[in-house]
Amino acid sequence: MDNAWRMIGDLVSNLTSVITGLLGLGVVGALLFGDFLGLDVVGNITALVDSLANGGVVGLLVLAILMSLLK
């Protein structure tokens, strides 16, 4: 059973790494080429930060949770 949870944890960790890398690629692509593959990566990040900032304490807690998941 521990092996299954370890495999699931490794899978989630690897997927998080891939998604973080794709997000970085999207930001660099948006800075270099403008609208990168029809996606507004920088606009989506800005909207996410804006919604968290307007959320008050709840937004701060969500931000803290997201940061802890990425570390």
N, C-alpha and C positions, 0 to 999 in steps of 0.2 A: 504494500500500500504506500509506503514511503517513497518507493521508486516511482510510482505513478505520479505522486504530487511533485516530486523533483522534476520529472519530465514535463509536467504541465508548467511548472515555474520556469524551467529553461525555455520552453516554447514562448511563453508570454514575454520573457526577457529578450529573447531574440527578435520577436515581432516588434517590441518597443524600440529596439535598436534600429531595425529597418525603417520603421515609420519616422523616427527622429532623423535618420539620414535622408529620407525622402523629403521631409519638411525643410531641412537645410538646403537640399538641392533645389527645392521649389523657391525658396527665398532668394538664393543666388541667381536662379534662372529669371525670376521676376525682376531683380535688380539689373541684370544684363540685357534681357530681351523685352522687358515690359510685361505684357500679358503672356505668361508662360503656359502653353498648352491649353489656353482657354480658362485657366484657373487664376483667381485673384488671391494668391497665397498671403501676401502682405496685408491686403484688405481684410481677409478672414482673421488673421492674427490680431490686427488692430481692433476688429469688432469684438473678438473674444476678450481682449484686455479691457476694452471699454465696458463690456457687460459685467465683467468681474469687478471693475472699479465702481460701477453703479450699484452693485449688489451689497455694498457695505460690509458688514462682518461676515455674512454668508459668502460673499465673493472672496474675501480674504481667506476664509477657511478652505474654500475650494482651491484657491491658488496654492495654499500650503500643501494640500493633499496632492495636487498635480505635481508640484515640485518634488515632494518626497517620493512619488512613484517614478519619476524620471531619474532620481539619483540612485 
